[in-house]
Amino acid sequence: MSQQMPPNYVRAATFNNKAGMGVKLLAFFDSGATEEHNMANGSSVYVARTIDKGTWTAVDPIKRVELTGPEGKNCEFDVKVSGVAVLSYTIALKLVCEAE
């Protein structure tokens, strides 16, 4: 009998902008959808997406995040976890990205 592997995905994430500047956040989801947020310094945004299946809804996991500052500098990363996660990220000075 084969064992099923547990799911591994990011269900949702909060992004806190402490970079000292406004940034554009672009989240990429498993379905191929994207979500864009223009974040002022000191602001936070909660990113989560579901897919309407008619009589039920499915989670659309976050797969990748890109951040762009006012000078066009980018910080990008793939989101990988073990299990199902709801994460919090801090966007720091010079778009240094770290997971909390």
N, C-alpha and C positions, 0 to 999 in steps of 0.2 A: 504494500500500500504506500503510495507516495504522500509526502507531507506537503501541505500548502505553505507557501512563503507568506509571511505577514506583509501587509501593505507598507510601502515607503514613499511618503509624499508630504509636501508642505500644504496643509489645508488653508492656512491664512498667515499673514505677517503684518506686524506694525512697524512702520518706518518712522524714526524720529530724526528730524533734520537739525543737527547741531554744527553744521559746517561753516556757519558765519556768512552764508550766502544762500540765495535761492537755488534750487536744483529741480531738474525734471526727472521724474521716476517713471520708468517704463517696465511693467511687469508682463511677462510672457507666461501663458498658461498651457497646460497639456493639450487642450482642444485646438490650439493655434490662435486663440483670441489674445488680444493685448489690452492693457489698461494703462492710461497715461495720467500722471498727476503732476501738476506744477506746485512745488512745495516751497513756501516762504521759510526763511530762517526761523527756527524755533517751533515750526509746525510738525504735526504728526499725521500720518494717514494709515488707516487700516485697509489692507488689501485682501479680498477674498472673492471668490466667484463660484457660482453654482450653475449647473446646466439643467434646464427644465425638461423633464422626460415625460411630461403629461400628468401622470398620476403620482409621480415622485420626482425628487431632485437629486442630482449627483454632484459631488464636489469636483471642481475643476482645479487640480493642483497647480501651484506656482512652480514653474520650471527654471526660469531665468529672470534676472533683474539687471537693468541698465540704469545708471545715473549719469546725468550730464549737468555740469555746472555752467555758469554764465560765459566762461571762456572756452567752452566746448570740450573741456576735459572730461573723460569718461572713467567710470568705475563700473565694471560689469562682472557678474558671477553667476554660475549655475547653482541652483539650490538643490542640495542633496542631504537627506537625513535617513536615519534608521527609525522606522515606525512612522506614525502619523504625528505631525508636529504643527504647532502654532508658535511662530517665532517672533522675536523682536530684534530689530536692527537699529543701530545708531549710525547716522551719517555724520562723520566728523570732519574736522578741518582738512582741506585739500582733497576731499572726497575719499578719505580712507574709510573702507567699509569693514565693519566687524559685527559678528553675531553676538547677541547677549545670551 
